[in-house]
């Protein structure tokens, strides 16, 4: 164990009493033993503190901090500052990792980022679907085409990469997207593996499931930041990839934030979507593609917009 590379698992937790034990146990039970488990309790008002204190007394690899509610971005940054390891894995408190997660990921430690696969599961651990991350052509093209994660899981990071690129955000959601976009557009040594190592829980209590107006605006702000600070600086050879990136973003807005149609129209009209530059032939192809992926109501909405152009 002394010769093993150390890995920190950073867990921000807020009102996580229903699932924090499963999360912590999945870390304690790792087959790879040279880990530190850093839990940042972000001002929880439930039994999260009590449960975490119990596991701190059971395993000396756990580092535990209580802070006033500062948001997940600040909680992760504190965990990053505390870490004594060379590699970092972020784990949400309602998710859990497979027992061999770290052992598999660290075997590729020559890379700056190692991306695994994840199951999407329900509250009863039933697998609903799984990721299919991959690199085609090159890293940036794959990212723009939605072939790589937009969240900080399921990824093992070299700590020095995060130290250089981690940006604290006041957004409630989509802060992962900003951080990862910065890293992926600047990092060349990325490995994608086919092993499923992470389990992302889908349930109504999840922060990401609460699609409020605030979350909608944060999502939009995050994408504008990425567009203005990263995407616009890319080589012209990525022009087609960027249009797919923009289309995927619009699709996610419609699917995930449909109650906020008044914002959708404003966004579609913005310079962020220069769809008027697309030829009539391509618009027809695009409309057929949209018919395939959108439900009928949302498709008609978007097709009406294309016709006006």
Secondary structure, DSSP 4 states (H G I P E B T S, - for coil): -TTSPPEEEEEEESS-TTTHHHHHHHHHT-S---EEEEEEEES-SSSHHHHHHHHHHH-TTEEEEEE----HHHHHHHHHHH--SSEEEE--TT-EE-TTHHHHHHTTTTSSEEEEEEEEE-TT--EEEE------S-HHHHHHTT-S-SSSTTEEEEHHHHHHH------SS-HHHHHHHHHHTT---EEEEEEEEEEEE--TTSGGG---HHHHHHHHHHHHHHHHHTGGGS-GGGHHHHHHHHHHHHHHHHHH-GGGHHHHHHHHHSTT--GGGS-HHHHHHHHHHHHHHS-HHHHHHHHHHHHH-
